[in-house]
Amino acid sequence: MNQVAIQNLRRAALRALVSVALGLAALGAVLATFIVMQDNQDIRPVLIVTFCAFGAAGLCAPLAARKFNWNGALGVSLGGIVAGFVLRVSDIAFTDTFDALLAAATVIVAVIVGITARALVSRRRVALASAMSGVALAVAMAAIYIGVPRLLDQEAYVTVDRSVEPFSIRTLDGVNIRSDTWRGRVVVLSYWATWCSPCLAEIPEISALQKKYKSDSRIAVVALNAGTGGDTAEKAREFLNRRHFDVTTVIDDIKPERRKQGEAAISLGLKVVPTLFILNKDQKLVAVHAGFNSSEHLVATLSSRLEALATQIP
């Protein structure tokens, strides 16, 4: 291999490393936004920052020629997506699979926009690059703020159809409640925990649903503390009072021989909190909603499902 070829290879390798580094830097900005938005669990600002950060990374990617830079696009995209995937499988960040897929799709679109703008700038077509980038950002924001909630409303629920073994839960005062006493009513059980950040954002929604159906004998809305991670009835009560959450809750009944999960969690198949379990009048599990994103229209979509079930004849 001659000297020119070696130098070209080194330049290509350096450009690839810089592109990957730009992708990692953009991911850092997204992670910072993700952490800041944990309290209200809204994916939309995270996606907007993702678009801007990766668009800027694409714009700054080293350009080998005055045309679309596929190597730069691939390097920046992989720098963000691969590292993000590692964080996802490690349960460090982007723990909701659907949200992670939305973020990955946003990365790819943003990098293409940024790389295209970079190619236009290299040809001294700065005005066109600016106009194209502005239009792309406007379209992205509209798609994120209008389209994402609709997608989440459709994808948030998993339809199931299985019988549930009767289980016991307890009020915070220690009174046992058997699940079979709900037969003939539609029930939504909302699992939460004091140590769960998404739960903090979801509890006010459950509170609103409890108030809405307080006088409706057909429907029961039950906030259910998992009783795990050190949670007790007293800790749950103190937590709700300190946060000024106006929600009535019960706690799962964890037997001494089943220390990891309570009766309801085992019967329903709880995997993560928060999770909503919807039971029909025959006490069959008909839908599951795992996780929470405040861009969803949770009260509206859940109300629609509960009322549809309530009108069905057992």
C-alpha positions in Angstrom: 0.0 0.0 0.0 1.5 3.4 -1.0 1.8 6.4 1.2 -1.1 8.2 -0.4 -3.4 5.3 0.2 -2.3 5.1 3.9 -2.9 8.8 4.4 -6.3 8.5 2.9 -7.1 5.6 5.1 -6.0 7.5 8.2 -8.1 10.5 7.2 -11.1 8.2 6.7 -10.6 6.6 10.1 -10.2 10.0 11.8 -13.4 11.3 10.2 -15.2 8.1 11.4 -13.9 8.6 14.9 -14.9 12.3 14.9 -18.4 11.3 13.6 -18.9 8.7 16.3 -17.6 11.2 19.0 -20.2 13.7 17.7 -22.9 11.1 18.1 -21.8 10.4 21.6 -21.8 14.1 22.5 -25.3 14.4 21.1 -26.4 11.5 23.2 -25.0 13.2 26.2 -27.3 16.2 25.6 -30.3 13.8 25.2 -29.4 12.0 28.4 -29.3 15.3 30.3 -32.8 16.1 29.1 -34.0 12.6 29.9 -32.8 13.0 33.5 -34.3 16.5 33.8 -37.7 15.2 32.4 -37.9 12.2 34.7 -40.3 13.8 37.1 -43.0 14.4 34.5 -42.1 11.5 32.2 -42.8 13.4 28.9 -40.9 12.0 26.0 -41.7 14.9 23.6 -39.0 17.4 24.9 -36.5 14.5 24.9 -37.3 13.9 21.2 -37.0 17.6 20.3 -33.6 17.7 22.0 -32.7 14.5 20.2 -33.6 16.0 16.8 -31.7 19.3 17.5 -28.6 17.6 19.0 -28.2 15.0 16.3 -29.0 17.4 13.6 -26.2 19.6 14.9 -23.9 16.6 15.1 -24.6 15.8 11.5 -24.0 19.4 10.5 -20.6 19.3 12.2 -19.6 15.9 10.8 -16.3 15.9 8.8 -17.1 16.0 5.1 -15.0 14.0 2.6 -16.6 15.5 -0.5 -19.3 18.0 -1.5 -22.0 15.5 -1.5 -24.1 13.5 0.9 -21.7 12.1 3.5 -22.9 8.5 4.1 -19.9 7.7 6.3 -20.6 10.7 8.5 -24.3 9.9 8.7 -23.5 6.3 9.7 -20.8 7.3 12.2 -23.0 9.9 14.0 -26.1 7.7 14.0 -24.2 4.6 15.4 -22.4 6.7 17.9 -25.7 7.6 19.5 -27.9 4.6 18.8 -25.4 1.9 19.8 -24.5 3.7 23.1 -28.2 4.3 23.7 -28.9 0.6 23.1 -26.4 -0.3 25.7 -28.1 2.0 28.2 -31.4 0.5 27.3 -30.4 -3.2 27.8 -28.7 -2.1 31.0 -31.9 -0.5 32.3 -29.9 2.7 32.9 -32.0 4.9 30.6 -34.6 4.7 27.8 -36.1 1.8 29.7 -39.4 2.0 27.7 -38.8 0.1 24.4 -41.3 2.1 22.4 -39.8 5.4 23.6 -36.4 4.1 22.7 -37.5 3.2 19.2 -39.0 6.6 18.7 -35.7 8.2 19.8 -33.7 6.0 17.4 -36.0 6.9 14.5 -35.6 10.6 15.5 -31.8 10.2 15.5 -31.7 8.8 12.0 -34.0 11.6 10.5 -32.1 14.3 12.3 -28.7 13.1 11.2 -29.9 12.9 7.6 -31.1 16.5 7.8 -27.8 17.7 9.4 -25.6 15.9 6.9 -27.7 17.3 4.0 -27.4 20.8 5.4 -23.6 20.2 5.8 -23.3 19.3 2.1 -25.3 22.4 1.1 -23.1 24.6 3.3 -20.0 23.2 1.7 -21.4 24.3 -1.7 -22.0 27.8 -0.3 -25.7 27.4 -0.3 -26.1 28.6 3.2 -29.6 30.2 2.7 -31.0 26.9 1.3 -29.4 24.9 4.1 -30.9 27.2 6.8 -34.4 27.1 5.2 -34.3 23.4 4.8 -33.2 22.9 8.4 -35.8 25.3 9.7 -38.6 23.5 7.8 -37.4 20.2 9.0 -37.4 21.3 12.6 -40.9 22.7 12.3 -42.2 19.5 10.8 -40.4 17.4 13.4 -41.9 19.5 16.3 -45.4 19.1 14.8 -44.9 15.4 14.3 -43.6 14.9 17.8 -46.2 17.1 19.7 -49.2 15.9 17.6 -48.2 12.4 16.4 -46.4 11.0 19.4 -49.3 11.2 21.8 -51.6 9.5 19.2 -49.0 6.7 18.7 -48.6 6.2 22.5 -52.4 6.1 22.9 -52.5 3.2 20.4 -49.4 1.3 21.5 -49.6 1.7 25.3 -52.2 -1.1 25.9 -51.5 -4.8 25.3 -54.7 -6.8 24.8 -54.9 -10.1 26.7 -57.5 -12.6 27.6 -56.8 -14.8 30.6 -58.2 -15.9 33.8 -56.7 -14.5 37.1 -56.4 -16.5 40.3 -58.2 -14.7 43.1 -55.9 -12.8 45.3 -55.8 -10.7 48.5 -54.7 -7.1 49.0 -54.8 -4.9 52.1 -55.9 -1.4 52.9 -53.2 0.8 54.5 -55.0 0.0 57.8 -54.5 -3.7 57.4 -58.0 -4.8 56.3 -57.9 -7.6 53.7 -59.8 -7.2 50.4 -60.4 -10.3 48.2 -60.4 -9.7 44.4 -63.5 -11.9 43.9 -65.6 -9.3 45.7 -65.2 -7.2 42.5 -67.0 -9.7 40.4 -69.6 -7.9 38.3 -67.5 -4.7 38.2 -64.8 -3.5 35.8 -61.6 -3.0 37.7 -58.3 -1.2 36.9 -55.4 -1.9 39.3 -52.7 0.7 39.1 -49.4 -0.6 40.5 -47.1 2.0 41.9 -44.2 2.3 44.4 -42.6 5.2 46.4 -39.2 4.7 44.7 -40.6 4.7 41.1 -40.2 8.0 39.2 -42.8 7.4 36.5 -45.3 6.5 39.3 -45.0 10.0 40.6 -46.3 11.4 37.3 -49.0 8.7 36.9 -50.6 9.0 40.4 -52.4 12.3 39.7 -54.0 10.7 36.6 -55.2 7.8 38.8 -56.5 10.2 41.3 -58.5 11.9 38.6 -59.9 8.6 37.5 -60.9 7.7 41.1 -62.8 10.9 41.4 -64.5 10.4 38.1 -65.8 6.9 38.9 -66.2 7.4 42.7 -70.0 7.1 42.4 -70.1 4.6 39.5 -70.9 1.2 40.9 -69.9 -0.5 37.6 -66.2 0.5 37.8 -63.5 0.4 40.5 -60.2 2.3 40.2 -57.6 0.8 42.6 -54.2 2.4 43.3 -52.1 -0.6 44.5 -48.7 -0.2 46.1 -46.4 -3.1 45.2 -45.1 -3.5 48.7 -41.5 -4.0 47.4 -38.3 -2.1 47.6 -38.9 -1.3 51.3 -42.4 0.0 50.8 -44.8 -0.6 53.7 -48.3 0.6 54.4 -47.0 3.3 56.7 -44.3 4.4 54.3 -46.9 4.6 51.5 -49.2 6.7 53.6 -46.4 9.0 54.6 -45.3 9.3 51.0 -48.7 10.2 49.7 -49.3 12.8 52.5 -45.9 14.4 51.9 -46.4 14.7 48.2 -50.0 15.9 48.7 -51.4 13.2 46.5 -55.2 12.9 46.8 -55.5 9.2 45.9 -56.9 6.2 47.9 -54.5 3.3 47.8 -54.1 -0.2 49.0 -51.0 -2.4 49.3 -50.2 -5.8 47.9 -50.3 -8.7 50.4 -46.8 -10.2 50.5 -46.9 -13.5 52.4 -43.8 -14.6 54.4 -43.2 -17.4 51.9 -43.5 -15.0 48.9 -41.2 -12.2 50.0 -40.4 -10.8 46.5 -44.0 -10.2 45.3 -47.5 -10.0 46.7 -50.5 -12.2 45.9 -51.9 -9.8 43.3 -48.5 -9.3 41.6 -48.0 -13.0 41.2 -51.6 -13.6 40.0 -51.5 -10.7 37.5 -47.9 -11.2 36.3 -46.5 -7.9 37.4 -43.1 -7.2 35.8 -42.5 -3.5 36.2 -44.1 -0.5 37.9 -46.1 1.4 37.0 -48.4 -1.0 35.3 -52.2 -0.9 34.9 -54.1 -4.1 34.8 -57.7 -4.0 33.5 -60.1 -6.8 34.6 -63.6 -7.2 33.1 -66.8 -8.1 35.0 -65.9 -11.8 35.0 -62.5 -10.9 36.6 -60.6 -11.8 33.5 -57.5 -9.9 32.6 -58.2 -8.1 29.3 -55.6 -5.4 29.0 -52.2 -4.3 30.4 -50.6 -0.9 30.3 -46.9 -0.9 31.3 -44.9 2.3 32.1 -46.2 5.9 31.9 -45.6 8.8 29.6 -47.3 12.1 30.4 -47.8 12.8 26.7 -50.4 10.1 26.6 -54.1 10.9 27.1 -54.3 8.4 29.9 -57.5 9.5 31.5 -59.3 9.7 28.2 -58.1 6.4 26.7 -58.5 4.5 30.0 -62.0 5.9 30.6 -63.0 4.8 27.1 -61.9 1.3 27.7 -63.5 1.0 31.2 -66.8 2.4 30.0 -66.9 0.0 27.0 -66.3 -2.9 29.3 -68.8 -1.7 31.8 -71.6 -1.8 29.1 -70.8 -5.4 28.2 -73.1 -8.1 29.5 -71.2 -10.7 31.4 
